[in-house]
Amino acid sequence: MKINLAKLGVAVLCLMFSVATFAQQKLTLPDTTHYIINDSVMIKTQYGITLSAVVVRKKGGQAKLPAALFYFIYSNTNRSLMEAKYAADHGYIGIVADARGKRLSPDLPAPYEHETQDVNAVIDWVVSQPWSDGRVGMYGGSYSGFAQWAAAKHLHPALKTIVPYVAAIPGLGLPMENNVFLAANYQWAFYITNNKYTDDAVNNDNARWRKMRNNWWESGAAYNKIDSIDGTPNPWFQKWLSHPDYDAYWQSMVPYGKDFKHINIPVLSITGYYDDGQVSALEYLREHYKYNPSAEHYLIIGPYDHFGSQVGGVANLRGYQVDPLALIHTREITFQWLDYVLKGGKKPALIKDKINFEVMGANQWKHVSSLKKMEDHQIRFYLDSLSGKKMLSNQKPVKEGFMMQRLDLSDRTTFYNDYYPEPIIKKELDTTNGLFFITKPFKESVSVSGALQGELKAIINKKDIDVGLVLYEVTPAGEYFQLSYYLGRASYAYGMSKRKLLHPGKLKTIPFYRSRVFSRQLQKGSRLLLVLNIDKNPFAQINYGTGKDVSRETVKDAGIPLEIKWSTRSFIELGFSADAKGLF
């Protein structure tokens, strides 16, 4: 198959390399005439670490105010001043704190590992200041979103609300997704640990990383040797690889399990249908409600990518002309929310229920009480094979059948699983790339919303596989509008924390749900297309199915070709605005 590897590589990097809110905006630095500025605050913790921060206050204001705290790892003094000024202009003490080892901190950077402690140390310092009224609200995207949830793991009494955008979960959305490590984000560790700020030269050396990935791919070497192929040791990468389970190492970084029960502050999450890290942002939401059903946790989600979610979207997203009503202003909504929680203001107008989502193609926002209620009807589609034609059928097959898929995992002339939505609307697909299942045309326009979820049932001749699914709308004009995708390791289908290998030759059920949530108004005459495949390309580990640590497998472990017999009892479930009767 042929895929645009260069474009895919650049696109996937969005997952890690967000510098958030101000990345695309021109703002002037605060002046000392109207502001009290301290850009060299040093916060010495009781446990021996020193963190740095920028604080901006408006002159002539109230003696004591709540603080708006932005905590990030992409240190930049000018940007910190601009961020803090914006908060000060909105009636808060503006504070931007740097992660451990960044900017003025004398310590070593340690991404992810200490935010549960360090962020709360910053809050301790904030509320001890004479200008603090004892209340803190946090906001920000990507790593900053993660940091807010890390702080909430051991909830500080002064932390009254968080507004995480596209929040990351280390070990779930990155550097691995559903237990599959992603090579496209490899250089991030260098980018944020090479110096006290960001190593942009390393980050932008696309030729180096493209060469590294391609050389690794062609060599057939183990995934844990990729830094040797690059020529520079990557100790953080190796440390992360040593934790392929979502184990205590990852669990310690964010709320996990019953930790969510005690998070009783209002939360506003913001993410996008095309956000690389959406699976993390929504995992927080699902787990929060699972363990605390009375949680006051709201979601705004629409046609945004990782960067777009943090500013409110762009008019043209990867070739898709976004509905005008979908475009919002993330920071304005953020400070309206902070006013609502901390100052008794009105809730942002867009937030009318717990889940607030834009229906692509309908130019309409909908508001429901849970993700499961995004649509009224759940329809199950079976992966059927009728007269040799593969169909998504809303009728359960009377008799179970099987469809064969065969892949040579040692072959380096073919790539599989072209899942990344770049562009969102494609003119054609490579029909040799997997198994293609399609519905009948819809007789009327209908909206479909929610996660791509279901169960795959298969007989496999190896002990493990990495599964990829992509869902499209096939329009009457013959274009392919990408709606959602899923990538995950079958041996972790029943739990991210413990690997359970498959039994070769025996029928296995593989449930899945951590895909991309979406909402789309399908045209009359459109069809849904599901592409089912195995992940095999230069941008992720290659699971050769031996049952050994995947990072240690080499092309020599490929052995005989992978053979999969997919059962016609496999299915996906999707939410629709109408029941199945009369749709086809």
Residue, then its C-alpha position, 0 to 999 in steps of 0.5 A: m500500500k502507499i501512504n504519505l509517510a512524511k505527512l503522517g509523521v508531522a501530523v501525529l507529532c501534534l499529540m506531544f508538541s502542543v505549546a497550547t493557548f498562545a501558539q497562534q496568537k500575537l499578544t503584547l507583553p505587559d507593561t509595568t505601568h499598569y501591572i506588578i510583574n515578577d518573572s523570577v519567582m522561586i518556589k522552594t519546596q519542603y522536599g528540596i526542589t525549587l520551581s520557578a514561576v511568573v506572577v502578574r497582578k493588576k495595579g490598583g485592584q483588590a488586595k486579595l484575589p483568586a489565582a488563575l494558575f497555568y502550569f507547563i513544561y514548555s518554558n518561555t518567559n515571554r509567553s508566560l508573561m502574556e499568559a499571566k497578563y491575560a489572567a490579570d486582565h480578567g480579574y485574577i492573579g495570573i501565575v504561570a509555573d514551570a515544571r521541575g527543571k525548567r526555566l529557572s529551576p536548578d533541578l533536573p527535568a522529570p516529565y510526568e513523574h512529580e506533578t502530583q507533588d510539585v503542582n500542589a507545592v505551587i498551590d501551597w506557595v500561592v495561598s501563602q501570599p498576601w495577595s491570595d484570597g486562598r482560592v486557585g483555579m487551573y487551566g491549560g492544554s496538553y501537558s498543562g491539562f495533565a498537570q491539573w489532573a495530577a494535582a487533583k489526585h491528592l486534591h488540595p483544599a485551595l484548588k476549586t476548579i480545573v479546566p483541562y484542554v486535550a489533557a494527556i494521560p501518561g501511559l494511556g494516550l502517550p507515549m503509548e496508545n492502548n498499550v501500543f508505543l508510538a514512534a512518531n512522538y519519539q523525540w519529545a523527551f529530547y525536546i523538553t529535557n535537553n535544556k531549561y526551555t525547549d530544544d526546537a532545533v532537535n524537535n524540528d529536525n524532521a529529516r533526522w526523525r524520518k531517517m531514524r524511523n525508516n532505518w528502524w523499519e527497514s532493519g527489522a530491529a527490535y523497537n527498543k533499539i531505535d535510539s541506537i539506530d538514531g545514534t543518541p541514547n534516549p533514557w526516558f524512552q527506554k524507561w517508558l518502554s520498561h512499563p508496557d503495562y499501565d502499571a503502578y508507574w503510570q498509575s502514580m502520575v494521575p488519578y486512578g480508580k478510586d482516586f476519582k471518588h474524592i475529586n468533588i470540584p467542578v471540572l470543564s474538559i475541552t477536546g476535539y474529534y480529531d485531537d490525537g490525545q482525545v482518548s486520554a481526555l475522555e478517559y478522565l471524564r469516564e473514570h470521574y463519573k464511574y467513581n463519582p456519579s454526582a461529579e460536576h464534570y462538563l465536556i465541550i467537544g467539536p471538530y478540533d485537533h490537538f492545537g485547535s481545541q486549545v484556541g477554539g478551532v480553525a475554519n478549515l481543518r485538514g481539508y474539512q470546512v468546519d461549520p461556522l457554529a463550531l468555532i468557539h473561543t477557548r480562553e474566553i470560555t475558560f475565564q467565564w467558567l472561572d468566573y462562574v466557579l470563583k466569582g458567582g458569575k454565569k455559566p458559559a452560554l455554550i454549556k447547557d448540559k454535561i456533554n456539549f457537542e457540535v454535529m459536523g455537517a448540521n452546524q448545530w450544538k447538542h447538549v446531553s447528560s452523558l456520552k452514552k446519550m449523545e444519540d437516542h438509538q444504539i445500532r449494532f452492525y455485524l461484520d458480515s460476508l454476503s455472497g463474497k461481499k463484505m457488509l456492515s449489517n444491522q442483522k445478526p448473521v443466522k450462522e457464524g462464518f469466518m473471513m480470512q486475513r493473512l499478513d507477512l509481518s516480515d515484509r517491508t514493502t507494504f505498510y498497513n493501517d493508514y488510520y491518521p485523519e490527514p486529510i479528513i476527506k479523502k478522494e480514494l482509499d487503498t482497497t488492498n489495505g485491510l478488510f472493508f465493510i460497508t453499509k447499504p445507503f441511508k434512505e434519509s439524513v441521520s446523525v451518528s455520534g459517540a465512540l466507535q466501539g464493539e467486539l471483534k471475534a477471531i481465531i488467530n495463529k499467534k499469541d497477540i495482534d495490534v488491531g486498527l479500525v477506521l470508520y468513514e462516511v462514504t458520501p453520495a459523491g464518493e468521498y471518504f469522510q473520516l469519522s473515527y479510528y481505534l488502535g489497540r493491543a488485543s492482549y490488553a483488551y480486558g485491562m490495560s494493566k495486565r497482559k493476557l495473551l491469546h490462545p492460537g487456534k481458539l476463538k477470542t473476543i476482543p472488546f474495544y471502546r477507547s476510540r475517537v468520539f465524534s458526531r456527524q450528520l450523514q447525508k441521504g445516500s451516504r454509507l458507513l465504511l469500516v476498515l479493519n486491519i493490523d498495525k504494521n508501519p514505521f510509526a509504532q511498534i510491530n507486534y510479531g505475536t510471539g507473546k514476548d515483550v513487543s519492544r524486544e521482538t525483531v523481524k526474526d520473530a515474525g515466523i510464519p505469516l499472521e493468519i486471522k479468521w474474523s468471525t461474522r459475529s464481530f460487531i461495532e455499535l454506533g449511536f444514531s438519531a433514529d432507530a434502524k427501521g427505515l434507515f436502509 
